[in-house]
């Protein structure tokens, strides 16, 4: 039997939506509450659980011992969870709850069994709860529990809560940063390792370089790459432009930069996996880590998945699977392309123009077509490739 003590809140006189505020362990909460898709005919108002997002929460906690999330999660019993007078009824199998008030302290205790789980919905905070429940300890979480809420009311609360969520304004970030001038290095490092981005804090490129899960870990060619064993080969602009391509194709990723990063991670993890590339041997594949190539391959995959998620044909979103579909398409694109294509010197130079990137994309299509047409000829892939022919240099963008 679950027992929690907190404060019963009625924000408006005579309100039909009282809630109890208390703290509980994340591992306990996920045992008696749940959320799945947002389909209202299933009595629920929460988005589908996305692995990339709850893993980001887990990573946030593991990044630094002082990282905490003090905001509460919002949970609701539906109308089928009834209030009963005492625990005897609960022991007989009634799916309900008991409230015990302590006049001396002003607190209220709620008691209920795990059997409430099918009728207990996480309105806000499911990714936080999942990520925190996966830690090797049980973090305490502030909870706002609505004791009885209709499907319509849950939908209203979900929309209201999420519509009120905004990123911190840039001016406020600048003011905060100025006030912590002496802590710039430590503050930036901590934000970066927690994968928190901001125009003047950790940028997306910081995360791509410093996150151990990033395919570009220790590989970005810029001043912030301070790893002693770093291999600064990848131009920051290649990553920035690739992220912009994701944002253009999927505007919903603009509101949460971690979504665009998840797509880019998936693409380049698949590409690097084809050749077992790490920061230690990336220099052996000079053509692959060119700015023009990184941008071209990213755009090819993004353009392909954009058509897959066209709302005219699909009800799915790119982050429904945490960006995994991008990884699948990248694996299909890169599959079978000989390593020599990336290791042998391209005679055609100055490819970092719109025309040059078009040449790279065209050559990949020619190469794959050559391989399909001549499966038994190990050298057929080279035929008619522009990058291996001498051409006039183009001016860079």
C-alpha positions in Angstrom: 0.0 0.0 0.0 1.3 3.4 -1.0 1.3 6.2 1.7 2.3 9.8 1.2 1.9 12.8 3.4 1.5 16.3 2.0 -0.7 19.3 1.7 -4.2 19.3 0.2 -4.6 22.4 -2.1 -7.8 24.0 -3.3 -6.7 27.0 -5.2 -10.2 28.3 -5.8 -13.1 28.2 -3.4 -15.4 25.3 -4.1 -13.0 24.0 -6.8 -13.7 20.6 -8.3 -10.0 20.0 -8.9 -8.2 19.8 -5.5 -4.7 18.3 -5.6 -2.3 16.9 -3.1 1.3 18.1 -3.0 3.9 15.6 -1.7 7.2 14.0 -2.5 7.8 10.4 -3.6 10.6 8.3 -5.1 10.7 8.2 -8.9 10.9 4.4 -8.9 7.8 4.2 -6.8 5.8 6.6 -8.9 6.4 4.8 -12.2 5.0 1.7 -10.5 1.6 3.2 -9.8 1.3 5.9 -12.6 1.6 5.7 -16.3 1.4 7.6 -19.6 1.4 6.5 -23.2 0.1 8.1 -26.4 -2.0 11.3 -26.5 -5.0 9.5 -28.0 -7.9 10.8 -26.0 -10.1 7.8 -26.8 -7.7 5.9 -24.5 -8.4 8.3 -21.7 -5.0 9.8 -21.8 -3.5 13.2 -22.6 0.3 12.6 -22.6 2.7 12.3 -25.5 4.4 9.0 -26.4 7.4 8.2 -24.3 10.6 8.9 -26.3 13.7 7.1 -25.3 16.0 9.9 -26.4 14.3 12.3 -24.1 14.2 10.3 -20.9 17.8 9.2 -21.5 18.7 12.9 -21.7 17.2 13.3 -18.2 19.3 10.4 -16.9 22.4 11.8 -18.5 21.6 15.2 -16.9 21.7 13.7 -13.4 24.8 11.7 -14.0 26.7 14.7 -15.5 27.1 16.4 -12.0 26.2 15.5 -8.5 24.5 18.9 -8.0 22.2 18.6 -11.0 18.6 18.4 -9.8 15.1 19.1 -11.2 13.0 20.8 -8.5 9.9 21.2 -10.6 6.9 18.9 -9.8 5.3 16.3 -12.0 1.6 16.4 -12.5 -0.4 13.2 -12.0 -4.2 12.5 -11.9 -6.5 9.8 -10.8 -9.4 9.5 -13.2 -13.0 9.3 -12.0 -12.9 5.5 -11.6 -10.5 5.9 -8.6 -13.0 6.4 -5.8 -12.5 7.9 -2.4 -13.3 5.4 0.4 -13.5 5.9 4.2 -10.8 3.5 5.4 -8.1 1.1 4.2 -10.3 -1.9 4.9 -12.1 -1.3 1.6 -8.8 -1.0 -0.3 -7.7 -4.4 1.2 -10.9 -5.9 -0.3 -9.8 -4.9 -3.8 -11.5 -1.6 -4.2 -9.6 0.6 -6.6 -9.6 3.8 -4.6 -7.8 6.0 -2.1 -8.1 7.1 1.5 -7.5 10.6 2.8 -6.4 11.1 6.4 -6.1 14.6 7.7 -4.0 15.7 10.7 -5.5 18.8 12.2 -2.4 19.4 14.3 0.0 19.7 11.4 -2.4 20.7 8.7 -1.1 17.8 6.5 -3.1 15.2 4.6 -2.1 11.6 4.1 -3.2 9.7 0.9 -3.2 5.9 0.9 -3.8 3.8 -2.2 -2.8 0.5 -3.8 -0.7 -0.2 -6.9 -4.0 -1.3 -8.6 -4.8 2.4 -9.3 -2.0 2.3 -12.0 -4.3 1.8 -15.1 -6.4 4.8 -14.0 -3.5 7.1 -12.9 -2.2 9.3 -15.6 1.0 11.4 -15.8 -0.2 14.7 -17.3 3.2 16.4 -17.2 6.7 14.9 -16.5 6.7 11.4 -17.9 10.2 11.8 -19.4 11.6 13.2 -16.2 10.1 10.3 -14.2 11.3 7.6 -16.6 14.8 9.1 -16.7 15.0 9.5 -12.9 13.7 6.0 -12.3 16.5 4.6 -14.4 19.2 6.0 -12.1 21.1 3.7 -9.7 19.4 5.5 -6.7 15.8 6.6 -6.1 15.6 10.4 -6.4 12.7 12.1 -4.6 10.3 14.0 -6.9 7.8 16.7 -6.0 4.3 15.5 -7.0 1.0 17.3 -7.7 -1.7 14.6 -7.6 -5.2 15.5 -8.7 -7.5 13.2 -6.8 -10.2 12.9 -9.5 -10.0 14.4 -12.9 -12.1 13.8 -16.1 -10.6 13.1 -19.4 -11.5 16.6 -20.6 -10.0 18.3 -17.6 -6.8 16.3 -18.0 -6.5 17.4 -21.6 -7.0 21.0 -20.6 -4.3 20.7 -17.9 -1.9 19.1 -20.4 -2.4 21.9 -23.0 -2.2 24.6 -20.3 1.0 23.3 -18.7 2.8 22.7 -22.0 1.7 26.0 -23.5 3.1 27.9 -20.5 6.6 26.3 -21.0 9.1 28.7 -22.6 12.8 28.8 -23.0 14.7 31.3 -21.0 15.0 34.6 -22.9 18.4 35.4 -24.4 18.5 38.7 -22.5 18.0 36.8 -19.2 20.7 34.3 -20.1 23.1 37.2 -20.8 22.3 38.8 -17.5 22.8 35.5 -15.6 26.0 34.9 -17.4 27.3 38.4 -16.6 26.5 37.9 -12.9 28.5 34.7 -12.8 31.5 36.1 -14.8 34.1 34.4 -12.5 32.4 31.1 -12.9 32.2 31.1 -16.7 34.4 28.1 -17.3 32.8 25.9 -14.7 29.3 27.0 -15.5 29.8 26.4 -19.2 31.4 23.0 -18.6 28.6 21.8 -16.4 25.9 23.0 -18.8 27.6 21.3 -21.7 28.0 18.0 -20.0 24.3 18.1 -19.1 23.6 18.8 -22.9 21.9 22.1 -22.1 22.4 24.6 -24.9 22.0 28.3 -25.1 23.3 31.0 -27.4 25.9 32.1 -24.9 26.2 29.0 -22.7 27.0 25.6 -24.2 26.2 25.6 -27.9 25.0 22.6 -29.8 28.5 22.3 -31.2 29.9 22.1 -27.6 27.6 19.2 -26.9 28.6 17.4 -30.2 32.2 17.7 -29.2 32.0 17.0 -25.5 29.2 14.5 -25.1 30.6 11.0 -24.9 27.6 9.7 -26.8 28.2 12.0 -29.7 29.6 10.5 -32.9 31.8 13.7 -33.1 33.1 13.4 -29.6 36.6 15.1 -29.4 36.5 15.7 -33.1 35.3 19.4 -33.6 38.0 21.7 -34.9 37.6 24.7 -32.7 39.1 26.4 -29.6 36.7 24.7 -27.2 38.1 21.3 -28.0 40.4 21.1 -25.0 40.8 17.3 -24.9 44.4 16.2 -24.7 43.6 13.3 -27.0 41.3 15.3 -29.2 41.4 15.0 -33.0 40.1 18.4 -34.2 39.1 17.5 -37.8 35.4 18.4 -38.2 34.5 22.0 -39.0 31.9 23.5 -36.6 30.0 25.0 -39.6 29.5 21.5 -41.0 27.6 20.5 -37.8 25.7 23.8 -37.5 24.5 23.6 -41.1 23.5 20.0 -40.6 21.4 21.0 -37.6 19.9 23.8 -39.6 18.9 21.2 -42.2 17.1 19.2 -39.5 15.3 22.3 -38.2 14.2 23.3 -41.7 12.8 19.9 -42.4 11.2 19.5 -39.0 10.3 22.9 -37.5 9.1 21.2 -34.3 12.8 20.4 -33.5 13.5 24.2 -33.2 11.8 24.4 -29.8 14.0 21.7 -28.3 17.6 21.6 -29.6 18.1 18.1 -28.1 15.6 16.8 -30.7 17.7 18.1 -33.6 20.8 16.7 -31.9 19.2 13.3 -31.5 18.5 13.2 -35.3 22.1 14.2 -36.1 23.5 11.7 -33.6 21.5 8.9 -35.2 22.6 9.8 -38.7 26.3 10.0 -38.0 26.5 7.1 -35.6 25.2 4.9 -38.4 27.6 6.4 -40.9 30.6 6.1 -38.7 29.6 2.5 -37.6 29.9 1.4 -41.3 33.7 2.0 -41.1 34.2 1.7 -37.4 35.3 5.4 -37.2 36.2 7.0 -33.9 38.0 10.2 -33.1 41.2 8.3 -33.1 41.0 7.1 -36.8 38.7 9.7 -38.3 41.7 11.3 -40.1 42.0 8.1 -42.2 38.8 9.1 -43.9 39.5 12.6 -45.1 36.8 12.9 -47.7 34.1 11.8 -45.3 34.9 14.5 -42.7 35.0 17.4 -45.2 32.6 20.1 -44.4 30.9 19.6 -47.8 30.5 15.9 -47.2 29.1 16.1 -43.7 26.6 18.7 -44.8 25.7 16.7 -48.0 25.1 13.4 -46.3 23.1 15.0 -43.5 20.9 16.8 -46.1 20.4 13.6 -48.1 19.2 11.7 -45.1 17.1 14.6 -43.8 15.4 15.1 -47.2 14.6 11.3 -47.3 13.0 11.2 -43.9 11.2 14.4 -44.5 9.2 12.7 -47.2 8.6 9.7 -44.9 7.1 12.0 -42.3 5.1 14.2 -44.7 1.9 14.9 -42.8 -0.1 14.3 -45.9 0.9 10.6 -45.8 1.9 10.0 -42.2 0.6 10.8 -38.7 4.0 10.1 -37.1 6.7 12.7 -36.1 10.4 12.4 -36.5 11.0 12.2 -32.8 8.3 9.5 -32.2 11.1 7.0 -32.2 13.8 9.3 -30.8 15.3 9.9 -34.3 16.0 6.2 -34.9 14.5 6.3 -38.4 17.2 8.8 -39.4 19.8 6.3 -38.3 18.1 3.6 -40.5 18.1 5.8 -43.5 21.7 6.8 -43.0 22.7 3.1 -42.7 20.9 2.4 -46.0 22.6 5.4 -47.7 26.1 4.5 -46.6 25.8 0.7 -46.9 28.2 -0.8 -49.4 30.0 2.5 -50.3 33.7 1.3 -50.4 36.0 2.9 -47.8 38.3 3.9 -50.7 35.7 6.4 -51.8 36.4 8.3 -48.6 40.1 7.6 -48.2 41.5 8.1 -51.7 42.2 11.7 -52.7 39.5 13.5 -54.5 41.0 15.4 -57.4 38.1 17.7 -57.6 38.6 20.4 -55.0 36.6 23.3 -53.5 33.5 21.4 -53.1 32.1 23.5 -50.3 29.6 25.4 -52.6 26.0 24.5 -53.4 27.2 23.2 -56.7 30.0 21.2 -55.1 27.6 19.6 -52.6 25.4 18.7 -55.5 28.3 16.9 -57.1 29.0 14.9 -54.0 25.3 13.9 -53.8 25.2 13.0 -57.5 28.4 11.0 -57.2 27.0 8.9 -54.3 24.0 8.1 -56.4 26.2 7.2 -59.4 28.4 5.1 -57.2 25.5 3.1 -55.8 23.9 2.7 -59.2 27.2 1.3 -60.5 27.4 -1.2 -57.7 23.8 -2.3 -58.2 24.4 -2.7 -62.0 27.7 -4.5 -61.6 27.6 -6.5 -58.3 30.4 -8.8 -59.4 32.8 -6.0 -60.4 34.8 -4.7 -57.4 36.0 -1.6 -59.4 32.8 -0.7 -61.2 31.8 1.8 -58.5 34.5 4.3 -59.8 33.0 4.8 -63.2 31.9 8.3 -64.1 32.6 9.8 -60.7 33.2 13.5 -60.8 35.2 13.8 -57.6 38.0 11.7 -59.1 38.2 13.8 -62.3 40.1 17.0 -62.8 37.8 20.0 -62.9 37.9 23.8 -62.6 37.9 25.0 -59.0 34.8 26.8 -57.8 34.8 29.7 -55.4 33.8 28.7 -51.9 30.6 30.1 -50.3 
